Amino acid sequence: MMTNPTGRITQGQFSFLPDLTDDEIRMQVDYGLSKGYAWSVEYTDDPHPRNTYWEMFGMPMFDLKDAAGLMMELGQCRKTFPNHYIRLMAFDSTRGVESIAMSFIVNRPKSEPGFGLVRQEADGRNIRYTVHSYATDQPEGERYAG
Amino acid sequence: MTAPLYSIPGSTQADVSATAPAASAVGGARTVNEVLAQSQVEAVMDELDRELIGLAPVKQRIRDIAALLVIDKLRASLGLAADGRQAKPSLHMCFTGNPGTGKTTVALRIAEILHRLGYVRKGHVVSVTRDDLVGQYIGHTAPKTKEVLKKAMGGVLFIDEAYYLYRPENERDYGQEAIEILLQVMENHRDDLVVILAGYKDRMDIFFKSNPGMSSRIAHHIDFPDYSSDELLAIAERMLGAQHYHFGAGARDAFSDYLERRMRQPHFANARSVRNALDRARLRAASRLFADRDRVLTKADLTTLMPADILASRVFQAAAN
């Protein structure tokens, strides 16, 4: 049985759906703005599920009123990192919440090689399992060049 | 493994229709009245007429712009809209005029009108000056300008005293960088924001001469005339009315006299000077009432400005000496 038959990593919202179009992204962003969230753009080329903190592309954008500002920033990020994972995150600054309220991937590499299962022989006959992204065999910045 | 083995649900339907809500706001209208009724722009224009005194050329230009947008909407509903980059008329504006002639107030109203007509999506006004756009060291200006532009998107960016952006005496000034980013966004994102530059006429002319690219990207140059003394008096009465004050017997004439004298003095800032004069008159009225501690104050006492409150002004004392 294949673990990830679609060959796409599934992290954050909407990741089981086809990629959102720009208009759909804009509507999601407008929804977040109407809730008072602050949007930011992040990118990475290490898709490991435990890689929580991606690189920030510019500052988080507080005080936005319209999605156009974020789309401009996203356009620039896509131009700079066309073959990276890029996600948009909405930060809810309500006191007591103060965490990420929305997060979804808006850009993927052309091919996503997925993950391999790594077995480690431990004490006795024990086996420890972990996942390993094939992409990370390459050095940073060269992982999705193809 | 590049090609997915399963089909992703929904992936075969390439065009998911995500229509912007604003686009359909004025759908199906056939007459000017229908567009006006649907966008309720008439109410804002009437308010503009009623609440702003004078400024006839400015109001006329705003009416023209609103008319163009209404007609464009009707054309669009018949499929006559221009396509591509020319789809929307460029609405960047330049307001020139002396201080206190209502440039900021009109900018707020224009944002409201453009929002009602669906030209800008949110209709907020971000008011900035040089300090908000230009950084202090290398590499500081571009992010700063872009942040302001991002905040203003979907609304109106109002740049007060825009000519300070360009400092010809210092060729390493970062203002030029801000202007370049501004120009780029004004051209490429004209759907997303409207830029309004404001400032004194003569300095604005010099600014445009040294930045021809800026001048050619601004379609509407609107000149704000100075107010006549009658208009200023009407403005004063309106300001007082908003604060629940009114002129007592003779006070209106005294204020008219005050305005005549004040207008001849330097640094006269039209409506702003009127507001300051009224604020000072209110201070004097308050001290006058405060001095008489045992008197029972009626509503009339508390809302009336007496001639003495106005005649105590410095302007009259200078004439007496």
Chai-1 contact restraints between the chains, C-beta under 6 A:
chainA,res_idxA,chainB,res_idxB,connection_type,confidence,min_distance_angstrom,max_distance_angstrom,comment,restraint_id
A,P5,B,L5,contact,1.0,0.0,6.0,A-B,restraint_1
A,P5,B,Y6,contact,1.0,0.0,6.0,A-B,restraint_2
A,T6,B,P4,contact,1.0,0.0,6.0,A-B,restraint_3
A,T6,B,Y6,contact,1.0,0.0,6.0,A-B,restraint_4
A,T6,B,I8,contact,1.0,0.0,6.0,A-B,restraint_5
A,G7,B,M1,contact,1.0,0.0,6.0,A-B,restraint_6
A,G7,B,P4,contact,1.0,0.0,6.0,A-B,restraint_7
A,P18,B,I8,contact,1.0,0.0,6.0,A-B,restraint_8
A,P18,B,G10,contact,1.0,0.0,6.0,A-B,restraint_9
A,P18,B,S11,contact,1.0,0.0,6.0,A-B,restraint_10
A,D23,B,A18,contact,1.0,0.0,6.0,A-B,restraint_11
A,E24,B,A18,contact,1.0,0.0,6.0,A-B,restraint_12
A,M27,B,A18,contact,1.0,0.0,6.0,A-B,restraint_13
A,D63,B,K151,contact,1.0,0.0,6.0,A-B,restraint_14
A,K65,B,K122,contact,1.0,0.0,6.0,A-B,restraint_15
A,K65,B,H124,contact,1.0,0.0,6.0,A-B,restraint_16
A,K65,B,G154,contact,1.0,0.0,6.0,A-B,restraint_17
A,K65,B,G155,contact,1.0,0.0,6.0,A-B,restraint_18
A,D66,B,R121,contact,1.0,0.0,6.0,A-B,restraint_19
A,D66,B,K122,contact,1.0,0.0,6.0,A-B,restraint_20
A,D66,B,M153,contact,1.0,0.0,6.0,A-B,restraint_21
A,D66,B,G154,contact,1.0,0.0,6.0,A-B,restraint_22
A,A68,B,M153,contact,1.0,0.0,6.0,A-B,restraint_23
A,A68,B,G154,contact,1.0,0.0,6.0,A-B,restraint_24
A,A68,B,D192,contact,1.0,0.0,6.0,A-B,restraint_25
A,G69,B,K150,contact,1.0,0.0,6.0,A-B,restraint_26
A,G69,B,M153,contact,1.0,0.0,6.0,A-B,restraint_27
A,S111,B,T2,contact,1.0,0.0,6.0,A-B,restraint_28
